[in-house]
Amino acid sequence: MSSPVPSGTSVATLRVNGEERTVAFPTHHTLLEVLREELGLTGTKHGCELGECGTCTVLLDGKPVLSCLMLTVEAEGHAVETVEGLQQGNQLHPLQSAFADLGAAQCGYCTPGILMASKALLAANPAATREEIASALSGNLCRCTGYQKILEAVEWAGRTLCGENSPPARECSFGERLPEEVQRG
């Protein structure tokens, strides 16, 4: 006989990163809180907790959601994917590789949310334009970058997912080339 669930506590079976997980949690806890505090998946970050920064973005049935605004009980019966689910074994997702290779993450705090929003976009449209990428990421704030390298990394990952083997221009990693007269100078 199982022990009774204390008052104010809920139990749910969540499918997180492809794995069924049964978890008990205070009924009022958001998906963000349960992912981090009960399941130990700390890649998803606390940001504003008002749904304004996108730092807590996870995928619910492949669509980006703000986990700080969603009660955990609402996720039962749905597939939840966090940044920890991107890597398959030792193989990084093309987004993770592109972000690392281009230095698209500065402090990295916003990166998990941006990666998850980008994954949803590229799953629907791996050939997304720069404008489509910017629009898809418009709810994800980054205080450290100018977004340029983030957009370039998502474009590169999209090309990789389309089977193209074309790295970004050298200037993406090293900046603009100096005019020849300045180089000789």
C-alpha positions as CSV (number, residue, x, y, z in Angstrom):
1,M,0.0,0.0,0.0
2,S,1.4,3.4,-1.0
3,S,1.7,6.2,1.5
4,P,-0.8,9.0,1.1
5,V,0.3,12.2,-0.6
6,P,0.5,15.1,1.8
7,S,-2.0,17.9,1.4
8,G,-0.9,20.5,-1.0
9,T,1.3,18.0,-2.9
10,S,0.7,16.6,-6.3
11,V,2.2,13.6,-8.0
12,A,2.7,13.5,-11.8
13,T,4.4,11.3,-14.3
14,L,6.3,13.5,-16.7
15,R,8.0,12.4,-19.9
16,V,11.2,14.5,-19.8
17,N,13.9,14.1,-22.4
18,G,12.3,10.8,-23.5
19,E,12.3,9.3,-20.0
20,E,9.2,8.7,-17.8
21,R,9.7,10.4,-14.4
22,T,7.2,10.2,-11.5
23,V,7.7,13.1,-9.2
24,A,5.9,14.5,-6.1
25,F,5.9,18.3,-5.8
26,P,4.0,21.2,-4.1
27,T,0.9,21.7,-6.3
28,H,1.7,25.3,-6.9
29,H,5.2,24.7,-8.3
30,T,5.9,25.6,-11.9
31,L,7.4,23.3,-14.4
32,L,10.6,25.3,-14.0
33,E,10.8,24.7,-10.3
34,V,10.1,20.9,-10.6
35,L,12.6,20.5,-13.4
36,R,15.3,22.1,-11.4
37,E,14.5,21.3,-7.8
38,E,12.8,17.9,-8.0
39,L,14.4,16.4,-11.1
40,G,17.8,18.0,-10.9
41,L,17.7,19.3,-14.5
42,T,19.4,22.7,-13.8
43,G,20.1,23.6,-17.4
44,T,16.8,25.4,-17.5
45,K,17.4,28.7,-15.8
46,H,15.4,31.0,-13.5
47,G,15.3,34.4,-15.1
48,C,12.6,37.0,-14.6
49,E,9.9,34.4,-13.6
50,L,7.4,36.7,-15.3
51,G,7.6,35.3,-18.8
52,E,9.6,38.2,-20.2
53,C,13.1,36.9,-20.7
54,G,12.9,33.4,-22.3
55,T,15.6,32.0,-20.1
56,C,13.4,29.2,-18.9
57,T,12.3,28.1,-22.4
58,V,11.7,24.3,-22.7
59,L,9.9,22.4,-25.5
60,L,6.5,20.9,-24.8
61,D,5.6,18.5,-27.6
62,G,8.2,20.2,-29.7
63,K,6.9,23.8,-29.1
64,P,8.7,26.4,-27.0
65,V,7.0,27.2,-23.7
66,L,8.1,29.4,-20.8
67,S,8.4,26.9,-17.9
68,C,8.2,29.7,-15.3
69,L,4.5,30.3,-16.4
70,M,3.4,26.7,-16.6
71,L,2.2,24.7,-13.7
72,T,3.8,21.2,-13.6
73,V,0.4,19.4,-13.6
74,E,-0.2,21.0,-17.1
75,A,2.8,19.1,-18.5
76,E,1.5,15.6,-17.6
77,G,0.9,13.6,-20.7
78,H,3.1,15.8,-22.8
79,A,6.7,15.4,-23.9
80,V,9.0,17.9,-22.2
81,E,12.5,18.5,-23.6
82,T,15.2,20.5,-21.7
83,V,18.6,21.5,-22.9
84,E,20.0,18.3,-21.2
85,G,18.0,16.4,-23.9
86,L,19.8,18.0,-26.9
87,Q,23.0,16.0,-26.7
88,Q,22.6,12.4,-27.8
89,G,25.2,10.3,-26.0
90,N,28.5,12.0,-26.8
91,Q,27.1,13.7,-29.9
92,L,26.3,17.4,-29.5
93,H,23.3,18.8,-31.4
94,P,24.4,20.9,-34.3
95,L,23.1,24.0,-32.4
96,Q,25.4,23.2,-29.5
97,S,28.4,22.7,-31.8
98,A,27.7,25.9,-33.7
99,F,27.3,27.9,-30.5
100,A,30.6,26.6,-29.1
101,D,32.5,27.0,-32.4
102,L,31.4,30.6,-32.9
103,G,31.5,31.7,-29.3
104,A,27.8,32.5,-29.4
105,A,27.4,32.2,-25.7
106,Q,29.0,34.8,-23.4
107,C,28.0,34.2,-19.8
108,G,25.8,31.3,-21.0
109,Y,22.8,32.0,-18.7
110,C,20.4,32.7,-21.5
111,T,21.8,30.0,-23.8
112,P,19.7,27.0,-22.8
113,G,16.5,29.0,-23.5
114,I,17.9,30.2,-26.8
115,L,19.0,26.7,-27.8
116,M,15.5,25.3,-27.1
117,A,13.7,28.0,-29.0
118,S,16.2,27.6,-31.9
119,K,15.7,23.8,-31.9
120,A,11.9,24.3,-32.3
121,L,12.4,26.7,-35.2
122,L,14.9,24.5,-37.0
123,A,12.8,21.4,-36.5
124,A,10.0,23.2,-38.4
125,N,12.3,25.1,-40.8
126,P,16.0,24.2,-41.0
127,A,16.4,26.7,-43.8
128,A,15.1,29.6,-41.7
129,T,16.2,33.1,-42.8
130,R,18.0,35.5,-40.6
131,E,14.7,37.4,-40.1
132,E,12.8,34.2,-39.2
133,I,15.5,33.3,-36.7
134,A,15.4,36.8,-35.1
135,S,11.6,36.6,-34.9
136,A,11.7,33.1,-33.3
137,L,14.2,34.3,-30.7
138,S,12.5,37.7,-30.1
139,G,11.3,36.4,-26.7
140,N,14.8,35.4,-25.5
141,L,16.8,38.2,-24.0
142,C,20.6,38.2,-23.8
143,R,22.4,40.8,-21.8
144,C,25.9,39.9,-22.9
145,T,25.9,39.7,-26.7
146,G,24.8,41.8,-29.6
147,Y,22.9,38.7,-30.9
148,Q,25.0,38.6,-34.1
149,K,26.9,35.4,-33.2
150,I,23.7,33.8,-31.9
151,L,22.0,34.4,-35.2
152,E,25.1,33.2,-37.2
153,A,25.2,30.0,-35.0
154,V,21.5,29.2,-35.6
155,E,22.0,29.8,-39.4
156,W,25.0,27.5,-39.4
157,A,23.2,24.8,-37.4
158,G,20.3,25.0,-39.9
159,R,22.7,24.5,-42.8
160,T,24.2,21.5,-41.0
161,L,20.7,20.0,-40.5
162,C,20.0,20.5,-44.2
163,G,23.1,18.5,-45.0
164,E,25.3,21.4,-46.1
165,N,28.9,21.4,-45.1
166,S,29.5,25.1,-45.3
167,P,31.1,26.7,-42.2
168,P,30.4,30.4,-41.6
169,A,32.6,33.1,-43.1
170,R,35.9,33.6,-41.4
171,E,34.7,37.0,-40.3
172,C,32.1,35.4,-38.1
173,S,34.8,34.1,-35.8
174,F,37.6,36.6,-36.3
175,G,36.0,39.8,-37.3
176,E,36.4,41.8,-40.5
177,R,39.7,41.7,-42.3
178,L,41.7,44.9,-42.1
179,P,42.4,46.7,-45.4
180,E,45.7,45.7,-46.9
181,E,47.3,49.1,-46.4
182,V,46.6,48.9,-42.7
183,Q,47.9,45.4,-42.5
184,R,51.2,46.4,-44.0
185,G,51.4,49.5,-42.0
